[in-house]
Amino acid sequence: MKSRKSKVIYIIFFVAAAFFAAFILIEFHKDYLAVALAAVLMLIAAYFLVDKIEHDIYQKYQLDQCDLDDKFEQAMFEMKRNYTKLERLERAIYKAAKEGDEEEAESVSMLDILARLETLEKNIQIEQEENTKLLRHGIRALVQYSRENARQVALNTNENTQSTLKEINHVVSMLEGALPNLLKNNQSELEEQIVTLNNNYHNEIEGITKKLEQINHLLQGIVESDKLKTE
């Protein structure tokens, strides 16, 4: 509110200086000293107004960047917390496979599932680091270079996110197909534990997906806002 009032004051000052300069040019155009003073006053008013506008734009970008960083850090925290759930699920399934028949474990491609889980964990870590760099570079590109660079960063981030989520969904589908066969001859307590972990994992993935979509939406919003101002 305070910033808005000061901006209004600078606009009024600029308009008043413009009218004063016009009045001097009309009434005292032969008085060079008066014309020079009016021109100086006009330049001072224009300087303060432009400086205020630039300050407001820079402040808005800073607030947008802080908002983006907060949401991104929250999403990454959820992603890291999910690693623990993924490891627990992996250990529980491996335990179920060991307690069951070896031929049965082979029939559901347990080794393939475990290999995919390990690969998925590494991929998520890599995607997390890459998305962090992309999003932060996107803000810098938007402020320092051009909105086209920032828009491309947003698209790259979205592609990375979709690729990771596609791999996650594929592994989860494999797990869902494997669980019934793995749990036929195991204790109900272990079955309940694995099913609960699997459900929790689904919920975590949905939460992470929403947060990553919010981050992409925020970055796109900054880009579109910059585009409107430029046009």
C-alpha positions in Angstrom: 0.0 0.0 0.0 2.8 2.4 0.9 4.6 1.6 -2.4 1.4 2.3 -4.3 0.9 5.7 -2.6 4.4 6.7 -3.4 4.0 5.7 -7.0 0.8 7.9 -7.2 2.7 10.8 -5.7 5.5 10.5 -8.3 3.0 10.3 -11.1 1.2 13.5 -9.8 4.6 15.2 -9.5 5.5 14.2 -13.1 2.1 15.5 -14.4 2.4 18.7 -12.5 6.0 19.2 -13.8 4.8 18.6 -17.3 2.0 21.2 -17.0 4.4 23.6 -15.4 6.9 23.1 -18.2 4.1 23.6 -20.8 3.0 26.8 -19.1 6.5 28.2 -19.0 7.0 27.4 -22.7 3.8 29.2 -23.6 4.0 32.2 -21.4 7.8 32.7 -20.9 9.3 31.0 -24.0 11.6 34.0 -24.4 13.0 33.7 -20.9 15.7 31.1 -21.4 16.4 30.8 -17.7 12.8 29.9 -16.9 12.7 27.4 -19.8 15.9 25.8 -18.5 14.5 25.6 -15.0 11.3 24.0 -16.3 13.3 21.5 -18.3 15.4 20.6 -15.3 12.3 20.1 -13.1 10.7 18.0 -15.9 13.8 15.8 -16.0 13.9 15.4 -12.2 10.2 14.4 -12.1 10.8 11.9 -15.0 13.8 10.4 -13.3 12.0 9.8 -10.0 9.0 8.3 -11.8 11.1 5.9 -13.9 13.3 5.0 -10.9 10.1 4.1 -8.9 8.7 2.0 -11.8 12.0 0.1 -12.1 12.2 -0.4 -8.4 8.6 -1.8 -8.3 9.3 -4.2 -11.1 12.5 -5.4 -9.5 10.7 -5.9 -6.2 8.0 -7.9 -7.8 10.6 -10.2 -9.4 12.2 -10.7 -6.0 8.9 -11.6 -4.4 8.1 -14.0 -7.3 11.6 -15.6 -6.9 11.1 -16.0 -3.2 7.7 -17.6 -3.8 9.2 -19.9 -6.4 12.0 -20.9 -4.1 9.7 -21.7 -1.2 7.4 -23.9 -3.3 10.3 -25.6 -5.0 12.1 -26.3 -1.7 8.8 -27.7 -0.3 8.4 -30.0 -3.3 12.0 -31.2 -3.0 11.5 -31.8 0.7 8.6 -34.0 -0.1 10.6 -35.8 -2.8 13.5 -36.5 -0.4 11.1 -37.8 2.3 9.7 -40.1 -0.3 13.1 -41.8 -0.8 12.7 -43.3 2.7 9.3 -44.7 1.8 10.7 -46.1 -1.5 13.5 -47.8 0.3 11.1 -49.3 2.9 8.8 -50.6 0.1 11.8 -52.1 -1.7 13.1 -53.9 1.4 9.6 -55.2 2.2 9.1 -56.6 -1.3 12.5 -58.1 -1.3 11.8 -59.7 2.1 8.5 -61.1 0.7 10.3 -62.5 -2.3 13.0 -64.2 -0.2 10.4 -65.8 2.1 8.4 -67.0 -0.9 9.3 -69.6 -3.6 12.3 -68.7 -5.8 10.5 -69.8 -9.0 7.6 -67.6 -8.0 9.9 -64.6 -7.5 11.4 -65.2 -10.9 7.9 -65.3 -12.5 7.2 -61.8 -11.4 10.6 -60.5 -12.4 11.6 -59.5 -8.9 15.2 -58.7 -9.9 14.0 -56.5 -12.7 11.6 -54.7 -10.3 14.4 -54.1 -7.7 16.8 -52.9 -10.4 14.2 -50.5 -11.7 13.6 -49.2 -8.2 17.3 -48.5 -7.7 17.5 -46.8 -11.0 14.4 -44.8 -10.2 15.9 -43.5 -7.0 19.0 -42.3 -8.8 17.0 -40.8 -11.6 14.8 -38.8 -9.1 17.9 -37.4 -7.5 19.4 -36.4 -10.8 16.1 -34.9 -12.0 15.8 -33.0 -8.7 19.2 -31.4 -9.1 18.6 -30.6 -12.7 15.2 -29.1 -12.1 16.6 -26.9 -9.3 19.2 -25.5 -11.7 16.7 -25.1 -14.5 14.1 -23.2 -12.4 16.7 -20.9 -10.8 18.3 -20.2 -14.1 14.8 -19.5 -15.5 14.3 -16.6 -13.0 17.7 -15.2 -13.9 17.1 -15.6 -17.6 13.7 -13.8 -17.2 15.2 -10.9 -15.3 18.6 -10.6 -17.1 18.0 -11.8 -20.7 14.6 -12.4 -22.3 11.3 -14.1 -21.7 12.0 -16.6 -24.5 14.9 -18.1 -22.5 12.7 -18.3 -19.4 9.9 -19.9 -21.4 12.3 -22.5 -22.7 13.5 -23.3 -19.2 9.9 -23.8 -18.1 9.3 -26.2 -21.0 12.5 -28.1 -20.2 11.6 -28.4 -16.5 8.1 -29.7 -17.4 9.7 -32.3 -19.8 12.0 -33.5 -17.0 9.1 -33.7 -14.6 6.9 -35.7 -17.0 9.7 -38.1 -17.8 10.4 -38.8 -14.1 6.7 -39.3 -13.3 6.3 -41.6 -16.3 9.1 -43.8 -15.0 7.6 -43.7 -11.5 4.1 -44.8 -12.8 5.7 -47.6 -14.8 7.5 -49.0 -11.7 4.5 -48.7 -9.5 2.4 -50.6 -12.1 5.0 -53.4 -12.0 4.8 -53.5 -8.2 1.1 -53.7 -8.3 1.3 -56.6 -10.7 3.9 -58.4 -8.6 2.4 -57.9 -5.1 -0.5 -60.5 -5.4 1.9 -63.3 -6.4 4.5 -62.4 -3.8 2.0 -62.3 -1.0 0.2 -65.6 -1.5 2.2 -67.5 1.0 3.3 -64.8 3.4 1.9 -63.5 6.6 -1.1 -61.1 6.6 0.9 -58.6 8.7 3.6 -58.3 6.0 0.9 -58.1 3.3 -0.8 -55.2 5.1 2.6 -53.4 5.6 3.5 -53.6 1.9 0.0 -52.6 0.7 0.1 -49.7 3.1 3.5 -48.6 1.9 2.4 -48.9 -1.7 -0.7 -46.7 -1.0 1.4 -44.1 0.8 3.8 -44.1 -2.1 0.9 -43.4 -4.5 -0.2 -40.5 -2.3 3.3 -39.1 -2.1 3.7 -39.2 -5.9 0.3 -37.4 -6.4 1.5 -34.7 -3.9 4.8 -34.3 -5.6 3.1 -34.0 -9.0 0.8 -31.2 -7.8 3.7 -29.3 -6.3 5.8 -29.6 -9.4 2.9 -28.5 -11.5 2.4 -25.5 -9.2 6.1 -24.6 -9.7 5.8 -24.8 -13.5 2.6 -22.8 -13.4 4.2 -20.1 -11.3 7.2 -19.8 -13.7 4.8 -19.7 -16.7 2.8 -16.9 -14.9 6.0 -14.9 -14.4 6.8 -15.3 -18.1 3.3 -14.3 -19.3 3.4 -11.3 -16.9 6.7 -10.2 -18.4 5.3 -10.6 -21.9 2.3 -8.4 -21.2 4.4 -5.7 -19.7 6.8 -5.8 -22.7 3.9 -5.6 -25.2 
